[in-house]
Amino acid sequence: MTAHAYLTTREAADYLRLKERKLYDLVRQELIPCTRVTGKLLFPRQALDLWLMNHLEGDQRSRAPLAAILAGSQDPLLEWAVRESGSQLATLCHGSGDGVRRLLADRALVAGVHLLDADTGRYNDPQALGLGGMRDLVAIRWARRRQGLMLAPGNPLGIEGLTDLARPEVVLAHRQPDAGAERLLSLLLTRAGMRLETLNLSPDVALSEDDLALAVRRGDADAGLGVEAAARRHGLDFIGLHDECFDLLLRRRSYFEAPLQRLMRFAREPRCQEWAVRAGGYDLSEHGTVVYNA
């Protein structure tokens, strides 16, 4: 059996011990994950493994279906892909911490998360997030992203790095405490010998990447931590500081729901990769990789 990440129809049928005709039937009914490249069907090996494990767990039809909600952190590429794919996912992006809580309470189908554990240096560790008890949890790498300082166009205050945020005239936009960006900002400041609470913070909390970028663009703040893609689409200057992992967390059975399948199929298309290059600050080399499977 080939070790390729994507299997042909014949290879996938052999891998699953199915006849090719049965495999085509599953594809036609949209019951098995696959993608089509130049008219040829390809089957992601990791997705097939999830499909097998999901069926080993027995009939899931008795479980109440989860609402087709994407919760957690906002990501420009993900937001665009949700719309363009026709996934029919509703977005409720109030930060990574909120996404984790909604996933745990079965109030979201999937959560976008980028939470760094300061003690281990690992991103989105289920144990650190309180998700260790979810025996069917899966984490799929969406992207690596560049985080940094969003600055007003032309950088009129001449901000060059974190230490300049301590200047009394610099107003810093900030996020809610359990947002991934706020956790990262606190960690970066600590490493620089600084504390967030001593800085000149804007009076309003930005609840998303766009809210923070707009605060800087309007002049309500002079700087804030966010992703490069959000800074670019709002015409802001940007100083890169840190590369992070942004993952999709979901229950194993949710991966095979139609909204997620539409999104993941679209994400493998070349135009998704092309959009990420134009947006800036993305590394999609691990895109779609299963990084955790309980």
Beta strands, then each sheet from edge to edge (+ up, - down):
strand 1: 6-7
strand 2: 35-37
strand 3: 40-44
strand 4: 69-72
strand 5: 90-92
strand 6: 110-113
strand 7: 137-151
strand 8: 172-175
strand 9: 201-206
strand 10: 223-227
strand 11: 237-251
strand 12: 282-283
strand 13: 290-293
sheet 1: 1+ 3- 2+
sheet 2: 5+ 4+ 6+ 11- 7+ 10-
sheet 3: 5+ 4+ 6+ 11- 7+ 12-
sheet 4: 5+ 4+ 6+ 11- 7+ 13-
sheet 5: 8+ 9+
end
